[in-house]
């Protein structure tokens, strides 16, 4: 149905997609784990909503710094080497988090894990985007993003079956596994052909690359991407890192909230697969605008749900459309810049977006601490997501079928 089989028939492209996809899956598993761990930590360490918000935000601070640094380095040293280093950094820090003796130490380790994780994502999507034929490029990156759902589902399964009986430390220890996978990746993947071409020329200085991102030629796209990334990351981390805790606040037990969030998370996969189909059929702007607007409606619905059935239905729609939009965003971003500044442009947009991931969990924690209703909090996300959709609609240009420069 999806016409995806042609992409999977080329052994080299298939290997790259699955190799990069598994590293993406480990990233998602780590981020997802935090959302479940904080719900358990809140009880074990008696953490208030503000401290939970700070802990989830410090992860995003690391991701913001890592995205900018890795994006800049990948245009200088190559996509593959930066991908491997960032994967190692985040997996080692995640494993060490299992031994954190207190709140402050855990915050430091989550910053380091976030640095590696935030750096790996834009570099992996750039590598896959540059290595695929034009007719398959958007679909390939959305399929790469679909591994995020697999990782989040794994984190939900670990939370459901491991955390209640064995504690949160075991969950973090599992996060060290990707360090072994990095050794395999070192031999399994190559740098993109497009980077290999520009590597022969003298490297472009960092100041010139940043200036080029903001030049008259790319300024409109950069403004649109920065708005898009900020609004999507702000809403995603504000909503999804708080989902298990919100379910507890709505009166469900810890185990029951984990169970419901797992069911909602399963809806992410069809969200990605439909986006992968539509992105090559109708274009990047279509997928982003439609999926973002339906995410906004789902957020308002979830925040104001009054019954168990409504809560589940709204949560499923929220997962479906929000993660489909993420896939479209990762496919779209690298296509808006030429090869010599592609990773820098994507990294800076991602980094700016991560500021939204820093603000949102802390803001939700403060609002919950002040007894602001969940419905009112989710209306903030409704407005934010609509702004992102309008930015794409009015400032974005369509890149479907265009050869990468």
N, C-alpha and C positions, 0 to 999 in steps of 0.2 A: 504493500500500500504506500509506504513512504518513499519508495524509489531509492531506499538507502543501500540496497544490495550492491550497486555498482561501486560505491565507496568502499564496501567491505571486501570486494573481490581483489583489490590491488594489495598484495601481501605487505609491501613496504608501508603504504598509507595505513593499512589496518593495524600493523604493529605499532606505528607511531601513535595512532589514536588511542589504542588500548594501553600502551605504556604510559603516555601522558595522562590518560584518563584514570589509571590506578593511583598515580600521585595526587591527582585532584580528589579522588575518593578519600584518600588518607587525610587530606586537608579538611574536607567536610566532616569527617568523623571526629576530628579534633575540635572544630568549632561547635559541632552539634553536642559533643560531650560536655562542653562548658555549660550549655543551657540546662542540662540535666544535673550536672554536678552542683551548680549553685543552688538548685532547689534542695539538694541533700545537705549541702554545707550550711544553708540558712538555719537548718535545725541543729546540726552537730556543733557548729561554732557560734550559734545564736547571732547570726548576721542580720542586720536590719535591711530594708529595701535600698537605702542609700549605698551601703557597702556592697551589696550584690551588684548594683548599677556600676559602681567604680571598678569592680573586678572584671565585669564583662567589657567595660569601656577600655581598660588598660590593654586588653587583647587587641582592640581596634587601633589604639595608639601605635602599637608595634606594627600592625598591618599597614597603617598609613606611611610610616617611615620606611618599612620594607618595600612597599610597592614603588615608591619614588626611587629608592636606592637601586633596587633590582632592575627596574625599567631602564635607568640610566646606564647601569653596568652591562646590561644585555646588548645594548647598541655598541658597546665598546669591546666586550670580551666574548660575546656570543650567547645565544639563547640556551644552549645545552649546558655549559659549565655553570651558569647562574642558576638554572633550574635545579641542578644537582646540589649546589651549596645551600640554597634556600630550603630544599627538602631535608637535608641533614640538620640544619639549624633548628627547624621547627620540631622535628621528631625527637631530637635529643632533649630539647627544653621541655617538651611534653612529657617524656619519660621521667625527667627529674622532678616534674610537678607532683609526681606520686609521693615524693619524700618531703614535700613542703611541711615544715613544722608549724607555720603560722600564716596569718593573712598577708603580711608584708612580703614574705619570701615567695608566696604563691603569686602575688601581683607581679614581682620582678620576673619570675619564670614565664608567666603568661605574656608579658611584654616581649620577651625574647622569642617565644613560640610564635607570637603574632607577627614579629619581624620576618621570620622565615616563611610563614604561611602567606602573608600579604605580598611578599616578593615573588613567590612561586606562581601565583595565579595569572597575573598579566603576562608573564614570560611564557608560560605554557600555552596560553591561548594565541599569543603572537607566533610561536613556533609552529603550531598546528595550522594556523591561518596561512602562513607563508609557504607551507609544504604541500598544500592541497590544490588541485585544479580549480579554476574559477567557478565552474558549475557546481562543485561540491563544497566549496570553501565555507559558506555560511552554515550549511547543514552539519559539516564536520565539527565546527566549533560548538554548535548547540549540542551535538551528541557528546562532545568532550564535557560540556557543562552538566550533562545528564548524570555523569559519574558522581557529581555533587550529591544528588538525591540518594544514590546508593550508599555513599558515605554517611549521610545523615540518617538513613534507615538503619545502618549498622550501629551508629551511636545510640539510636533509640532502642535497638534490641539489647545492646550492652547495658543501657540504663535500666531497662525493664527486667532483665534476667540477672545482672551482676550487681548493680549498685545497692538494691534493697537487702541482699544477703551478704555481699562481700565488701561493700563500702566503695567510696569514690576513688580511693587511691589505686585500686586495681584497674579502674577505667582509664586513668591517666597512664598507667604503666603500659597498657596496650598501645598507647599512642607513640611508643618508642619503636614499634615494628617498622615504620617506613625507613628508618636508618639503614636497615638491611636491604630494603628494596632499592635504595639509591645506588648500591653497589651493582645491582643488575642493570639499572638504567644507564649506567656509565658505558656499558657495552651495547645496549639495545637500541639507542637512538643516535641520530646524527643531527648536526645543525641544519637549519633550513638552507635550501639552495640559494635563496635570495640573499641571506646574510653572507654566504660563501662568496657571492659576487662582489658585494660592497667591501668585504674584508681585504680584497686586493688593492683597494684605493686607500689613500691616507685617511686615518680616522678623523671624524668631524669633532672639533672641540665641544665640550659640554655647553659653554655659553652660547655657541652658535646653534646647537641643537634645541636648547630651550627657547632661544629667540625665534627659531624657525617654527616651533609649535605655536607661537603667538604672532607670527607674521600675518600680513594681510590675506595671504592665500589660505591659511588654516585657522584664522582667528574665530570665524563663525562656528566652525566645527568644534573647536576647542571649548568655546563658551557653552555650546549645546551639550557636549560630553560632560563637562564639569557639573552642569546643572543636573543632567541625567544621573550620573554616578552618585552625586550627593543625595538626591531624593530617593533613589532606589536603595542605596546602602542604609540611609537613615531609617527608612520604613522597615526594611528587612530585619536589621539588627534590633530595632526597637520592638518589633512584633515577635519575631521568632525566638530570640534569646530569652524572652519573657514568657513564651507560651506555657511551659510546664508550671511556672510560678503563677501565671494568670489563672490556669485551671485550678490550682490549689486555692487561690483567692476566691474563685467562684464556687468553692465548697467541695471539691473532689479531693480524695486522698492522694498521697504522693504516687503510689503505685498506679492508681486509676488515671491520674493525669498523664503519667508516662505512657499508659496504654492508649489513651485518646490521641496524644501527640504522635505516636507511632502510626496510627491509622491515617491521620492528617498528612503525615510525611509521605506515605505511599502515593498520594495524589500528585507528588512532584514529578514522578516519572512520566505519566501521560502528558503532563504540562510541557515537559521538555520535548517529547516525541512529536506532539502536535506542532509546537513551535518550529522544530526541525523540518517538518513538512511545509508549513506555510512560508518559512523564511526564503526558500528558493522558488516558491510558487507566486507569492504576492509581494515579497520584498521585506527589507529590514524595518522600514518605517511602519508598515502595516502591522507587523508582529508586535513591535514595541508599543505603539499607540493603543491598539486594541487590548493587548494583554495588561498594560498598565492601568487603563481605565477600568477594566474588569477587576483588577487587583484592588483598586480604590473602593469600588462598590462592595467587594468582599470584606474589606477591612471595616467599613462602616457597619456592615451586617454582623460581623463577628463581635465587634465591640458592644453592640446593642442586642445581642441574642439573649433571650430569657429562658429558653428551654434547652434541654440536653441535645435534642435532635437538631435544633437550629444552630447550636454551637458547633456540632460536628459538621453539618452541611456547609456552614460558612467557613470553617477551618479548612475543609477539603478544597473549596473554591479558592481560598486565599493561597494555599500551597500550589495549586494547579497553575493559576495565572501569574503569581509572583515569580515562580521559578522559571516559567516559560519566558517571561520578560528578561530575567537574568541571562538566559541562553542567548536571546536576541542581542542583548547589550554587549556581551563578550564577543559575539560574532561581528558586530557592527564596528566596535571601537578600533581594532587594528586596521580596518579598511580605509580609514579616513586620513592616514598619513603615509608618506613614502617610506621605503625600507630604511633609509639612513637615520630617520628619526621616529620610526614606528614604535619601537619598544619604549623610547623616552616619552612620546606622546601618550601612549596607553598607560604607562606607569604613573605619569603625573595626574592623569584623569582619575585613575584608580585611587591614587593617594589622596587626592582632594575628596573623593567620595568617602574614603574611610573616616574622614573627619565627621561625617554624618553618623558612622558607626560608633564613634567615640561619644558624641553628644546624646544620641537617642537612648541607649540603655541607662545612662546616668539620669537623663530627663525623666524617663519612665519611673525610675527608682524614687526620685524626688517627688513626683506627682502622686505615686502610690503612697509614699510616706505622709503626704499632706491630705490623704483620703479623697483624692480626685477620682471620680468614677472611671471605670474601664471604658465605658462608652465614649466619654469625652476625650480620653487619651487616644483612642483609635480614630476619632474624627480628625485629630492632628495628622495622623498618617494618611487619611483620606485626602486631605488638602494637599499634603506634600507630594503624593504620588500623581495627582492631577497636574501639578506644576511640571513634573518631569515629562508627562505625556505631551503637554502643550509645547515644551521646549523642543522635543523631537519633531512634532508636527510642523512647527513654524520655522525652526532653525536648521533641522536636519536635512541632509541630501541623501538620495537613494544610491546605494552602492551595489545593488544586486547586478550580477553579470559583468561588473567592471574588473579589468585586470589590475592587480596590485602594481603600483609604480615601482 
